[in-house]
């Protein structure tokens, strides 16, 4: 090694450390990352490789020699019972195999593996003393974290006391707090609408929520968690990781049901590949699989490096973020007329999918992030979530890049685009805007609405261009001859479409209400309205006060529903549906009088295994009971399923009888 090479390496190492520390600060402290995960990993691995090549240049303050970030001064420091290590990563089957071979060689026998999904959340350590929760802390720097006990107590489903008559004297349980994808998207939409900065990803949202100064604000966001291990335990021993997880579950803590114990590496790889394909089905973000030695004796024998356990490794899938060029900013007009800017991108693979477009939310977001045409931008995608532009890489921006402005005219119909004062969203004012019409038609035919298979965007576009579809009522006037000459349409495909249209006529009222695209009326609100009114005619003739009086329906929704049915054009479309024979009323459900549920009020929270929430509600009403959306002193029972929300906590507070699924089914006589 020449002095020149060593000096060059020393300079590059110092530069990499500075960059990584800067991005760690932005990520962990500011909750505002400016580079993608993939770019961060690339910088980190380059540092590791240089330090391995020049070990005399390794210093204690290097990022490779410590874990996590310094705790925030906002919360009191807490020293963990045992150090919270980070995990080494594997990015290929070769790296995973090499890890397993090293571990088996060290212990002199085969491993049994515990495999669990790697949640992309924020790490926590929760301490129970004699079964009582006494403390919750963040990871911090691995040795000292932040005391977030008050906020930890707001977590749904986290027991204040373990369900164990003879609990350990002390146990420090470790896990991951996360925000599910759907609530994350809703939270960001609310922040954007309020003119506030949205979170970059669910992981940052979870970390930011857990570190709120006011626990009441933490409680308003549906954080949840999975426990996956322990740091220290006094008064109990476990032979294996699997046994420990079983105990945590029995003690009332949430343990991921997807975790599996496997006896060879081929099965581990099958587990990794299976969940890579199914990752979009998970409610939260995952970025890989954690593989652990299952036996505690093996874990103790393998021990730790200075920063990671030798008995565990994280296999990471392709990154969910990438960098590409933003070629153009276009706008999309939705079924309500809302105008949304989106980015046209140079194709890039993100999380195993080729992405060519990404949402930009609204004009304010484009300006806040200072995104311009021609920029290189960070693209984020998780599961089936619509890709979004996290932000531009301004240091790579070309001179002369112009600030983007919302167009004055709709590109679809030429009508004015207006944005009311105080509103975050701009709207197309065109009454007959073709783009709005197509979106309304597609929404009506979608799976969660009338479920007309075969009536997708391409078919709708063709039928609109032929003048066959003006509104959703025209769908039921379609005939085989209307599509007989369309390229690719054969007899069987045409018959399938006609059958799907015919079958859609018998959908329940709630599905029709969802399909009509009434503002603020999604599937849940539609179910509530259908239960209360029973028919489209009854709802159409209800007053705004009648609708507002329904439990769970506020003034905003009531006004939107009433306004929808007050418009002549909408009533004309409904008349077409009625004439076509579309079902607009539900059969009245038979109710049992004098039964165990007669006159009883129920609230449902969390997911049930044996039936959906809607089915549970129908079963209650058929047995003479009533379902409401909020817990009060008048509530008789709260039925608690998996991942219950704040309604569970409210029930405990008010002393309302809580039923698990088994007790609920018994009450129903099932």
C-alpha positions as CSV (number, residue, x, y, z in Angstrom):
1,X,0.0,0.0,0.0
2,X,1.5,3.3,-1.1
3,X,1.3,6.5,0.9
4,X,-0.8,8.0,-1.9
5,X,-3.3,5.1,-1.8
6,X,-3.6,5.4,1.9
7,X,-4.1,9.1,1.9
8,X,-6.8,8.8,-0.8
9,X,-8.6,6.1,1.2
10,X,-8.4,8.2,4.3
11,X,-9.9,11.2,2.6
12,X,-12.7,9.1,1.0
13,X,-13.5,7.4,4.4
14,X,-13.7,10.8,6.1
15,X,-16.0,12.0,3.3
16,X,-18.3,8.9,3.6
17,X,-18.5,9.2,7.3
18,X,-19.6,12.8,7.1
19,X,-22.2,12.1,4.4
20,X,-23.7,9.1,6.4
21,X,-23.8,11.1,9.7
22,X,-25.5,13.9,7.9
23,X,-28.1,11.6,6.3
24,X,-28.6,9.8,9.6
25,X,-29.3,13.1,11.3
26,X,-31.9,14.0,8.6
27,X,-33.5,10.6,8.8
28,X,-33.6,9.9,12.6
29,X,-33.7,13.4,14.1
30,X,-35.3,15.5,11.5
31,X,-37.5,12.7,10.0
32,X,-36.8,14.2,6.6
33,X,-34.5,12.0,4.5
34,X,-33.0,13.4,1.3
35,X,-31.6,10.3,-0.3
36,X,-33.1,6.9,-1.0
37,X,-32.5,3.8,1.0
38,X,-30.6,2.3,-2.0
39,X,-28.2,5.3,-2.1
40,X,-27.6,5.2,1.6
41,X,-26.9,1.5,1.5
42,X,-24.4,2.1,-1.3
43,X,-22.5,4.7,0.7
44,X,-22.5,2.5,3.8
45,X,-21.2,-0.6,2.0
46,X,-18.5,1.5,0.3
47,X,-17.3,2.6,3.8
48,X,-17.4,-1.0,5.1
49,X,-15.3,-2.1,2.1
50,X,-12.7,0.7,2.6
51,X,-12.4,0.0,6.3
52,X,-11.9,-3.7,5.7
53,X,-9.2,-2.8,3.2
54,X,-7.6,-0.3,5.5
55,X,-8.3,-1.6,9.1
56,X,-5.8,0.8,10.7
57,X,-8.1,3.7,9.5
58,X,-11.1,2.4,11.6
59,X,-11.9,4.7,14.5
60,X,-14.4,4.2,17.4
61,X,-16.6,7.1,16.1
62,X,-17.1,5.5,12.7
63,X,-20.7,4.7,11.8
64,X,-19.7,1.0,11.2
65,X,-18.7,0.8,14.9
66,X,-21.8,2.0,16.5
67,X,-25.6,1.4,16.4
68,X,-28.4,3.9,15.6
69,X,-28.5,7.6,16.3
70,X,-28.1,9.7,19.5
71,X,-31.2,10.1,21.6
72,X,-33.3,13.2,21.3
73,X,-32.9,15.8,24.0
74,X,-36.7,16.0,24.1
75,X,-37.0,12.8,26.2
76,X,-35.2,11.6,29.3
77,X,-32.4,9.1,28.5
78,X,-33.0,5.5,29.4
79,X,-30.2,2.8,29.6
80,X,-31.3,-0.5,28.1
81,X,-30.9,-3.7,30.2
82,X,-28.8,-5.1,27.3
83,X,-27.5,-3.4,24.2
84,X,-29.9,-3.2,21.2
85,X,-27.8,-4.3,18.3
86,X,-28.5,-3.7,14.6
87,X,-28.4,-6.6,12.1
88,X,-26.0,-7.4,9.4
89,X,-27.6,-7.5,5.9
90,X,-27.6,-10.1,3.2
91,X,-28.5,-9.1,-0.3
92,X,-28.2,-12.5,-2.1
93,X,-28.6,-16.2,-1.5
94,X,-24.8,-16.5,-1.6
95,X,-24.4,-14.0,1.3
96,X,-27.2,-15.8,3.3
97,X,-25.6,-19.2,2.7
98,X,-22.2,-17.8,3.8
99,X,-23.6,-16.5,7.0
100,X,-25.3,-19.9,7.8
101,X,-22.2,-21.8,7.0
102,X,-20.1,-19.6,9.3
103,X,-22.6,-20.0,12.1
104,X,-22.9,-23.8,11.7
105,X,-19.1,-24.2,11.6
106,X,-18.8,-22.1,14.8
107,X,-21.3,-24.3,16.8
108,X,-20.3,-27.6,15.2
109,X,-23.9,-28.6,14.3
110,X,-26.9,-27.7,12.1
111,X,-29.0,-24.7,12.8
112,X,-32.7,-24.5,13.3
113,X,-34.0,-21.2,11.9
114,X,-36.7,-18.8,13.0
115,X,-37.8,-16.6,10.1
116,X,-39.8,-13.5,10.5
117,X,-40.8,-10.6,8.3
118,X,-38.6,-7.5,8.7
119,X,-41.0,-4.7,9.6
120,X,-40.0,-1.3,8.3
121,X,-40.9,0.5,11.5
122,X,-39.2,1.9,14.6
123,X,-37.6,-0.3,17.3
124,X,-38.8,-0.2,20.9
125,X,-38.0,-1.9,24.2
126,X,-40.8,-2.3,26.7
127,X,-40.1,-3.3,30.3
128,X,-42.5,-5.2,32.6
129,X,-41.8,-5.6,36.3
130,X,-43.8,-8.4,38.0
131,X,-46.0,-8.3,35.0
132,X,-46.7,-4.5,35.1
133,X,-45.6,-2.2,32.3
134,X,-43.2,0.3,33.7
135,X,-41.2,1.7,30.8
136,X,-41.0,2.0,27.1
137,X,-38.0,3.3,25.2
138,X,-36.7,3.8,21.7
139,X,-33.4,2.2,20.4
140,X,-31.4,5.5,20.6
141,X,-27.7,4.6,20.2
142,X,-28.3,1.0,21.1
143,X,-27.1,1.5,24.7
144,X,-29.2,4.5,25.7
145,X,-32.6,5.3,24.3
146,X,-35.4,7.8,24.8
147,X,-38.1,7.3,27.5
148,X,-41.4,7.3,25.6
149,X,-43.4,5.4,28.2
150,X,-46.4,7.8,28.0
151,X,-46.6,7.3,24.3
152,X,-46.0,3.6,24.4
153,X,-49.0,3.3,26.6
154,X,-51.2,4.5,23.8
155,X,-50.4,1.6,21.5
156,X,-53.4,-0.5,20.6
157,X,-53.3,-3.9,22.1
158,X,-50.3,-3.4,24.3
159,X,-51.2,-4.8,27.8
160,X,-50.6,-2.7,30.8
161,X,-50.3,-6.0,32.7
162,X,-49.1,-9.3,31.3
163,X,-51.7,-12.1,31.2
164,X,-49.5,-14.3,33.4
165,X,-50.4,-15.3,37.0
166,X,-46.7,-15.9,37.7
167,X,-44.8,-13.4,35.5
168,X,-41.0,-12.9,35.4
169,X,-39.6,-10.5,37.9
170,X,-38.3,-8.4,35.0
171,X,-38.6,-8.8,31.3
172,X,-37.5,-6.3,28.6
173,X,-39.5,-7.1,25.5
174,X,-38.4,-5.8,22.1
175,X,-40.3,-5.2,19.0
176,X,-41.2,-2.8,16.2
177,X,-43.8,0.0,16.2
178,X,-45.3,0.7,12.8
179,X,-48.1,2.6,11.1
180,X,-50.0,0.5,8.6
181,X,-50.0,1.6,5.0
182,X,-53.6,2.6,4.7
183,X,-53.6,4.9,7.8
184,X,-50.3,6.3,6.6
185,X,-51.7,7.4,3.3
186,X,-54.7,8.9,5.0
187,X,-52.5,10.8,7.4
188,X,-50.4,12.2,4.6
189,X,-53.5,13.2,2.7
190,X,-54.7,15.1,5.8
191,X,-51.4,16.8,6.3
192,X,-51.2,17.8,2.6
193,X,-54.8,19.1,2.7
194,X,-53.9,21.2,5.8
195,X,-50.9,22.6,4.0
196,X,-48.4,20.7,6.3
197,X,-45.4,18.6,5.4
198,X,-46.3,14.9,4.9
199,X,-44.1,12.1,6.1
200,X,-41.6,10.6,3.7
201,X,-42.7,7.0,4.5
202,X,-44.6,5.0,7.2
203,X,-41.3,4.3,9.1
204,X,-40.7,8.1,9.6
205,X,-44.4,8.6,10.5
206,X,-44.2,5.9,13.2
207,X,-41.0,7.3,14.6
208,X,-42.4,10.9,14.5
209,X,-45.6,9.8,16.2
210,X,-43.9,7.8,18.9
211,X,-41.7,10.9,19.7
212,X,-44.6,13.4,20.1
213,X,-44.3,15.5,23.2
214,X,-48.1,15.2,23.8
215,X,-49.2,11.5,24.2
216,X,-52.7,12.6,23.3
217,X,-51.5,13.3,19.8
218,X,-49.8,9.9,19.6
219,X,-53.1,8.3,20.6
220,X,-54.9,9.9,17.6
221,X,-52.7,7.9,15.2
222,X,-53.3,4.2,14.8
223,X,-49.8,3.0,15.7
224,X,-49.5,-0.7,16.4
225,X,-46.6,-3.2,17.0
226,X,-45.3,-6.7,16.8
227,X,-42.9,-8.1,19.5
228,X,-40.0,-10.2,18.2
229,X,-37.6,-10.8,21.1
230,X,-36.3,-9.8,24.5
231,X,-33.3,-8.0,25.8
232,X,-33.2,-9.4,29.3
233,X,-35.4,-11.5,31.5
234,X,-35.2,-12.4,35.2
235,X,-37.2,-15.2,36.6
236,X,-37.9,-17.3,33.5
237,X,-35.8,-19.2,30.9
238,X,-36.6,-20.1,27.3
239,X,-35.0,-22.9,25.3
240,X,-35.7,-21.3,22.0
241,X,-36.8,-18.2,20.2
242,X,-40.0,-20.0,19.2
243,X,-40.8,-20.9,22.8
244,X,-40.2,-17.2,23.8
245,X,-42.6,-16.0,21.1
246,X,-45.2,-18.4,22.3
247,X,-44.9,-17.1,25.8
248,X,-45.1,-13.5,24.7
249,X,-48.3,-14.3,22.8
250,X,-49.8,-16.1,25.8
251,X,-48.9,-13.1,28.0
252,X,-51.0,-10.8,25.8
253,X,-48.5,-9.3,23.5
254,X,-48.8,-9.1,19.7
255,X,-46.5,-11.6,17.9
256,X,-46.4,-11.8,14.1
257,X,-48.4,-14.8,12.9
258,X,-46.2,-15.0,9.8
259,X,-43.1,-16.2,11.8
260,X,-42.0,-19.7,11.0
261,X,-39.5,-22.1,12.4
262,X,-37.6,-24.1,9.7
263,X,-35.0,-26.8,9.8
264,X,-32.9,-26.2,6.7
265,X,-31.7,-23.3,4.5
266,X,-33.7,-24.4,1.4
267,X,-36.9,-23.9,3.4
268,X,-35.7,-20.5,4.6
269,X,-35.1,-19.4,1.0
270,X,-38.6,-20.7,0.1
271,X,-40.0,-18.5,2.9
272,X,-38.0,-15.5,1.7
273,X,-39.2,-15.9,-1.9
274,X,-42.8,-16.6,-0.9
275,X,-43.1,-13.4,1.1
276,X,-41.2,-11.4,-1.6
277,X,-44.1,-12.3,-3.9
278,X,-46.8,-11.7,-1.3
279,X,-45.3,-8.6,0.3
280,X,-48.1,-6.4,-1.1
281,X,-50.7,-8.4,0.9
282,X,-49.2,-7.2,4.2
283,X,-50.9,-4.3,6.0
284,X,-47.5,-2.7,6.8
285,X,-44.3,-2.2,5.0
286,X,-41.7,-4.9,5.0
287,X,-38.2,-4.7,3.4
288,X,-37.0,-8.3,3.9
289,X,-36.8,-11.3,6.2
290,X,-34.9,-11.7,9.5
291,X,-33.3,-15.1,9.9
292,X,-32.3,-16.2,13.4
293,X,-30.8,-19.2,15.1
294,X,-33.8,-20.6,16.9
295,X,-32.1,-22.2,19.9
296,X,-31.1,-19.8,22.7
297,X,-28.0,-22.0,23.4
298,X,-26.9,-21.5,19.8
299,X,-27.4,-17.7,20.1
300,X,-25.4,-17.6,23.3
301,X,-22.6,-19.6,21.7
302,X,-22.4,-17.5,18.6
303,X,-22.5,-14.2,20.5
304,X,-22.0,-10.8,18.9
305,X,-19.6,-8.6,16.9
306,X,-19.1,-5.0,18.0
307,X,-22.4,-4.0,16.4
308,X,-24.4,-7.1,15.4
309,X,-25.4,-10.5,16.6
310,X,-23.7,-13.4,14.8
311,X,-26.8,-15.5,15.3
312,X,-29.1,-13.4,13.1
313,X,-29.1,-11.7,9.7
314,X,-31.5,-9.6,7.7
315,X,-32.1,-10.6,4.1
316,X,-33.1,-7.5,2.3
317,X,-35.2,-7.4,-0.9
318,X,-34.5,-4.9,-3.7
319,X,-34.9,-1.4,-2.4
320,X,-38.3,0.4,-2.4
321,X,-36.7,3.6,-3.4
322,X,-34.7,4.5,-6.5
323,X,-33.5,7.6,-8.4
324,X,-34.7,8.5,-11.9
325,X,-35.3,11.5,-14.2
326,X,-38.6,13.4,-14.1
327,X,-39.4,14.1,-17.7
328,X,-42.6,16.0,-17.4
329,X,-45.3,17.1,-14.9
330,X,-48.8,16.4,-16.2
331,X,-52.2,16.6,-14.5
332,X,-54.9,14.1,-14.0
333,X,-58.6,14.9,-13.5
334,X,-60.5,12.6,-11.2
335,X,-64.2,11.7,-11.1
336,X,-65.0,14.6,-8.7
337,X,-63.1,17.1,-10.9
338,X,-60.1,17.2,-8.5
339,X,-56.9,18.0,-10.5
340,X,-53.8,16.1,-9.4
341,X,-50.3,16.7,-10.8
342,X,-48.2,13.6,-11.5
343,X,-44.7,12.9,-12.7
344,X,-43.9,11.2,-16.0
345,X,-40.6,9.4,-15.3
346,X,-37.9,7.6,-17.2
347,X,-38.7,3.9,-16.4
348,X,-37.1,2.6,-13.2
349,X,-37.4,-0.6,-11.3
350,X,-38.6,0.0,-7.7
351,X,-39.4,-2.9,-5.4
352,X,-39.5,-5.3,-8.3
353,X,-41.9,-3.2,-10.4
354,X,-41.2,-0.9,-13.4
355,X,-42.4,2.6,-12.5
356,X,-43.1,5.2,-15.2
357,X,-45.4,7.6,-13.3
358,X,-45.7,8.8,-9.7
359,X,-48.1,11.1,-7.8
360,X,-47.2,14.6,-6.8
361,X,-50.3,15.1,-4.6
362,X,-51.1,18.8,-5.4
363,X,-49.6,22.1,-6.5
364,X,-48.5,23.1,-3.0
365,X,-46.6,19.8,-2.6
366,X,-44.8,20.4,-5.9
367,X,-43.7,23.8,-4.7
368,X,-42.9,22.8,-1.1
369,X,-40.6,20.0,-2.4
370,X,-39.4,22.3,-5.2
371,X,-39.8,19.6,-7.9
372,X,-39.1,20.7,-11.5
373,X,-39.2,19.1,-14.9
374,X,-35.9,17.6,-15.8
375,X,-34.9,16.9,-12.1
376,X,-33.4,13.7,-10.9
377,X,-35.8,12.6,-8.2
378,X,-36.2,9.9,-5.5
379,X,-39.1,7.6,-6.2
380,X,-40.7,5.6,-3.4
381,X,-43.0,2.6,-3.7
382,X,-44.3,0.1,-1.1
383,X,-46.4,-3.0,-2.0
384,X,-49.3,-1.8,-4.1
385,X,-49.1,1.8,-2.9
386,X,-49.1,4.3,-5.8
387,X,-45.5,5.4,-6.4
388,X,-44.7,9.0,-5.2
389,X,-41.9,11.4,-5.7
390,X,-40.1,11.8,-2.3
391,X,-38.1,14.8,-3.6
392,X,-35.5,16.1,-6.1
393,X,-31.8,15.8,-5.9
394,X,-31.2,19.6,-6.2
395,X,-27.4,19.3,-6.4
396,X,-27.9,17.5,-9.7
397,X,-30.4,20.1,-11.1
398,X,-29.6,21.7,-14.5
399,X,-29.5,25.5,-14.8
400,X,-32.7,27.1,-16.0
401,X,-35.1,24.5,-14.7
402,X,-38.4,26.3,-14.3
403,X,-40.8,26.4,-11.4
404,X,-44.0,24.4,-12.3
405,X,-47.4,26.1,-12.2
406,X,-50.9,24.6,-12.4
407,X,-52.4,25.1,-15.9
408,X,-55.3,27.5,-16.2
409,X,-57.3,25.2,-18.5
410,X,-58.3,21.5,-18.2
411,X,-56.4,19.5,-20.9
412,X,-59.4,17.2,-21.3
413,X,-62.2,19.7,-21.8
414,X,-60.7,23.1,-22.0
415,X,-62.7,24.4,-19.0
416,X,-61.1,26.6,-16.3
417,X,-59.2,25.0,-13.5
418,X,-60.0,26.9,-10.2
419,X,-58.7,26.6,-6.7
420,X,-60.9,28.1,-3.9
421,X,-59.2,30.1,-1.2
422,X,-58.1,27.8,1.7
423,X,-58.4,24.7,-0.5
424,X,-55.4,22.5,-1.2
425,X,-56.9,20.9,-4.3
426,X,-57.8,22.6,-7.6
427,X,-60.8,21.5,-9.6
428,X,-61.8,21.3,-13.2
429,X,-65.1,23.3,-13.7
430,X,-66.2,21.4,-16.8
431,X,-69.7,19.8,-16.4
432,X,-69.0,17.3,-19.2
433,X,-65.3,16.8,-18.8
434,X,-64.4,13.5,-20.6
435,X,-61.7,12.6,-18.1
436,X,-64.1,13.0,-15.2
437,X,-66.6,10.9,-17.0
438,X,-64.2,8.1,-17.6
439,X,-63.1,8.1,-14.0
440,X,-66.7,7.9,-12.8
441,X,-67.4,5.0,-15.1
442,X,-64.3,3.1,-14.1
443,X,-65.1,3.7,-10.4
444,X,-68.6,2.4,-10.9
445,X,-67.4,-0.8,-12.5
446,X,-64.5,-1.4,-10.0
447,X,-64.3,-4.5,-7.8
448,X,-65.3,-2.8,-4.6
449,X,-68.3,-1.2,-6.3
450,X,-70.5,-3.0,-8.9
451,X,-67.7,-5.4,-9.9
452,X,-68.3,-5.5,-13.6
453,X,-65.4,-7.6,-14.8
454,X,-64.2,-6.7,-18.3
455,X,-65.2,-3.1,-18.1
456,X,-61.7,-1.6,-17.5
457,X,-60.1,1.6,-18.6
458,X,-59.3,0.5,-22.2
459,X,-62.9,-0.8,-22.8
460,X,-64.5,2.3,-21.2
461,X,-62.2,4.5,-23.4
462,X,-63.3,2.7,-26.5
463,X,-67.0,2.9,-25.6
464,X,-66.8,6.6,-24.6
465,X,-65.1,7.4,-28.0
466,X,-68.0,5.6,-29.8
467,X,-70.5,7.8,-27.9
468,X,-72.0,4.8,-26.2
469,X,-71.3,5.8,-22.6
470,X,-72.2,9.3,-21.2
471,X,-72.9,8.2,-17.6
472,X,-73.0,5.0,-15.5
473,X,-76.7,4.4,-16.4
474,X,-75.7,3.8,-20.0
475,X,-73.7,0.7,-19.0
476,X,-77.0,-1.2,-18.8
477,X,-77.9,-0.2,-22.4
478,X,-74.9,-1.9,-23.9
479,X,-75.5,-4.7,-26.3
480,X,-73.2,-7.4,-27.8
481,X,-73.2,-5.6,-31.2
482,X,-71.7,-2.5,-29.7
483,X,-68.4,-4.2,-29.1
484,X,-68.5,-6.9,-31.8
485,X,-66.2,-5.1,-34.1
486,X,-63.7,-4.0,-31.4
487,X,-60.3,-5.6,-32.0
488,X,-59.6,-8.5,-29.7
489,X,-63.2,-9.0,-28.7
490,X,-64.5,-12.5,-29.5
491,X,-67.8,-14.2,-28.8
492,X,-66.7,-15.5,-25.3
493,X,-65.3,-12.2,-24.1
494,X,-68.4,-10.3,-25.2
495,X,-70.7,-12.9,-23.5
496,X,-68.6,-12.6,-20.3
497,X,-69.0,-8.8,-20.3
498,X,-72.8,-9.0,-20.8
499,X,-73.0,-11.6,-18.0
500,X,-71.0,-9.4,-15.7
501,X,-73.2,-6.4,-16.4
502,X,-76.3,-8.5,-15.8
503,X,-74.9,-9.9,-12.5
504,X,-74.0,-6.4,-11.2
505,X,-77.8,-5.5,-11.1
506,X,-78.2,-7.7,-8.0
507,X,-75.4,-6.1,-5.9
508,X,-76.3,-5.1,-2.4
509,X,-77.4,-1.4,-1.8
510,X,-74.1,-0.6,0.0
511,X,-72.1,-1.6,-3.2
512,X,-74.4,0.7,-5.3
513,X,-73.9,3.6,-2.9
514,X,-70.1,3.1,-3.1
515,X,-70.3,2.9,-6.9
516,X,-72.2,6.1,-7.3
517,X,-69.1,8.0,-6.2
518,X,-70.8,10.3,-3.7
519,X,-68.1,12.5,-2.1
520,X,-66.9,11.2,1.3
521,X,-68.9,7.9,0.9
522,X,-66.6,4.9,0.9
523,X,-67.4,1.3,1.6
524,X,-67.8,1.8,5.4
525,X,-70.1,4.8,5.2
526,X,-72.1,3.1,2.4
527,X,-72.7,0.1,4.7
528,X,-73.9,2.4,7.5
529,X,-76.3,4.3,5.2
530,X,-77.6,1.1,3.6
531,X,-78.3,-0.4,7.1
532,X,-80.1,2.8,8.3
533,X,-82.3,3.5,5.2
534,X,-82.6,0.2,3.4
535,X,-83.3,1.7,0.0
536,X,-81.9,4.3,-2.4
537,X,-85.3,6.0,-2.5
538,X,-85.4,6.4,1.3
539,X,-81.9,7.9,1.4
540,X,-82.6,10.2,-1.6
541,X,-85.6,11.7,0.2
542,X,-83.9,12.0,3.6
543,X,-83.1,15.4,5.0
544,X,-79.6,16.4,5.8
545,X,-80.5,16.3,9.5
546,X,-81.9,12.8,9.1
547,X,-78.5,11.7,7.7
548,X,-76.4,13.6,10.2
549,X,-78.3,12.0,13.1
550,X,-76.8,8.6,12.2
551,X,-74.1,7.4,14.6
552,X,-70.8,7.7,12.8
553,X,-72.0,10.1,10.1
554,X,-71.0,13.7,10.6
555,X,-72.2,17.0,9.1
556,X,-69.7,17.0,6.2
557,X,-70.8,13.5,5.0
558,X,-74.5,14.3,5.5
559,X,-74.2,17.5,3.4
560,X,-72.3,15.7,0.6
561,X,-74.9,12.9,0.4
562,X,-77.9,15.3,0.5
563,X,-76.3,17.5,-2.2
564,X,-75.7,14.5,-4.4
565,X,-79.4,13.5,-4.4
566,X,-80.5,17.1,-4.8
567,X,-78.9,17.4,-8.2
568,X,-81.2,16.8,-11.2
569,X,-78.4,15.1,-13.2
570,X,-77.8,12.5,-10.5
571,X,-81.5,11.8,-10.1
572,X,-81.7,11.2,-13.9
573,X,-78.8,8.7,-13.8
574,X,-80.5,6.9,-10.9
575,X,-83.7,6.8,-12.9
576,X,-81.8,5.0,-15.7
577,X,-80.5,2.5,-13.2
578,X,-84.0,1.8,-11.8
579,X,-85.4,1.4,-15.3
580,X,-82.6,-1.1,-16.1
581,X,-83.5,-3.2,-13.1
582,X,-80.6,-2.4,-10.9
583,X,-81.3,-3.4,-7.3
584,X,-81.8,-0.2,-5.2
585,X,-83.1,-1.7,-2.0
586,X,-82.0,-4.5,0.4
587,X,-84.3,-7.2,1.6
588,X,-85.3,-6.3,5.2
589,X,-83.5,-8.6,7.6
590,X,-85.5,-10.8,9.9
591,X,-84.9,-9.8,13.6
592,X,-85.3,-12.0,16.5
593,X,-87.2,-10.5,19.4
594,X,-86.6,-11.6,23.0
595,X,-83.2,-13.2,22.3
596,X,-80.0,-12.6,24.2
597,X,-79.1,-9.7,21.8
598,X,-82.5,-8.0,21.8
599,X,-82.0,-4.4,22.7
600,X,-78.2,-4.8,23.2
601,X,-75.8,-2.3,21.7
602,X,-72.5,-3.5,20.2
603,X,-69.3,-1.9,19.0
604,X,-66.8,-3.8,16.8
605,X,-63.1,-3.2,16.8
606,X,-60.3,-5.2,15.2
607,X,-60.4,-8.0,12.6
608,X,-62.3,-11.3,13.2
609,X,-61.2,-14.6,11.8
610,X,-64.6,-16.3,11.3
611,X,-66.4,-13.4,9.5
612,X,-65.9,-9.9,8.3
613,X,-66.9,-6.9,10.3
614,X,-69.9,-6.3,8.1
615,X,-71.0,-9.9,8.5
616,X,-70.7,-9.6,12.3
617,X,-72.8,-6.4,12.2
618,X,-75.5,-8.2,10.2
619,X,-75.5,-11.2,12.6
620,X,-76.0,-8.8,15.5
621,X,-78.8,-7.0,13.9
622,X,-80.5,-10.2,12.8
623,X,-80.4,-11.3,16.4
624,X,-82.1,-8.1,17.5
625,X,-79.0,-6.2,18.5
626,X,-77.7,-2.8,17.4
627,X,-74.3,-1.8,16.1
628,X,-72.8,1.6,16.7
629,X,-69.4,3.1,15.8
630,X,-68.4,4.7,19.1
631,X,-68.1,3.4,22.7
632,X,-70.2,5.1,25.5
633,X,-71.6,4.2,28.8
634,X,-74.7,3.0,27.0
635,X,-72.7,0.3,25.0
636,X,-73.4,-3.2,26.2
637,X,-70.6,-5.1,24.5
638,X,-67.4,-4.3,22.7
639,X,-66.3,-7.2,20.4
640,X,-62.5,-7.2,20.1
641,X,-60.7,-8.9,17.2
642,X,-57.1,-8.7,16.0
643,X,-55.3,-5.3,16.1
644,X,-58.1,-3.5,18.0
645,X,-58.2,0.3,17.9
646,X,-58.8,3.0,20.6
647,X,-62.3,1.7,21.1
648,X,-60.8,-1.1,23.1
649,X,-59.1,1.3,25.4
650,X,-62.3,3.4,25.8
651,X,-64.2,0.2,26.7
652,X,-61.6,-0.6,29.4
653,X,-61.8,3.0,30.7
654,X,-65.7,2.9,30.9
655,X,-65.9,-0.6,32.2
656,X,-67.9,-1.9,29.2
657,X,-68.0,-5.7,28.8
658,X,-65.4,-6.9,26.3
659,X,-65.9,-10.0,24.2
660,X,-63.2,-11.8,22.3
661,X,-64.3,-13.7,19.1
662,X,-65.0,-16.9,20.9
663,X,-67.3,-15.3,23.5
664,X,-69.0,-13.3,20.7
665,X,-69.7,-16.4,18.7
666,X,-71.1,-18.1,21.8
667,X,-73.4,-15.2,22.4
668,X,-74.6,-15.6,18.9
669,X,-75.2,-19.3,19.5
670,X,-72.7,-20.3,16.9
